Every structure is written in C-alpha cells, then in structure tokens.
Amino acid sequence: VQLVESGGGLVQPGGSLTLSCEISGSIFDNNAMGWYRQAPGKERELVATAVNTGPTNYADGVKGRFTISRDNGMNMVYLQMTSLKPEDTAVYYCNVRELFQGGSVYWGQGTQVTVSS
C-alpha cells in the first residue's frame, strides 16, 4: 500500500490550499482515512479523519476552517484548508487505518504547508 500526498506549498495567512492523497494497493473496506501534521519541534497531531461509513472528526483548532473528504471509488482523500494561519505551518501526512483488530496503519511521506507573508 502506498500513499502519495500532493498540494502543499507556500500560502499567505488567510489563504487556502487543498491537499490530496492518492492511495494505491489493497486496503480493508472498513477504514478511516485521515490527515495528521507535524510542526518543527512538535509531535505529530491529528488534523482530521473520515471513516468509510461517513463520520468525520476534526481537531479543535481546525474546526470550521478545514474540511476532509474522501472518494472511496478512487481511493483518494482530500483536505480543504481555508483561513490558514501561520500556526498551521507543518508537514501534513496522509494516513489510512484499517478498522479491525490487528489492522494495518499506513502513512504517506508528507507534504509541506507553509503559511507566511
């Protein structure tokens, strides 16, 4: 299984970016796709997740600004980011977690998002 992120870059405060993650290979149908981020000197943290059955979950700091979506047929997951702040600067990682006991967890290589004027 491979996860490849794209869409990162440099954006001014208040701007928008959309991250994409293409997932190739076979994964269990019951799964959660998500985005995590890691800023310099900080631990990796959850940004948003979306379960195949519909429920989504967001970190408090991004609620109302970020939207996660997934295209199950295409095995893609997206993160629409609006009203970006300098504190959103981080490497963003795509993640897939198979939802059964002993299920695998897969990570992408990360894409840099920098919010700066």
Buried (B, 14 or more C-beta within 10 A) or exposed (E): BEBEBEBBEEBEEEBEBEBBBBBEEEBEEEBBBBBBBBBEEEEBEBBBBBBBEEEBBBBEEBEEBBBBBBEEEEBBBBBBBBEBEEEBBBBBBBBBBBEEEEBEEBBBEBBEBBBEE
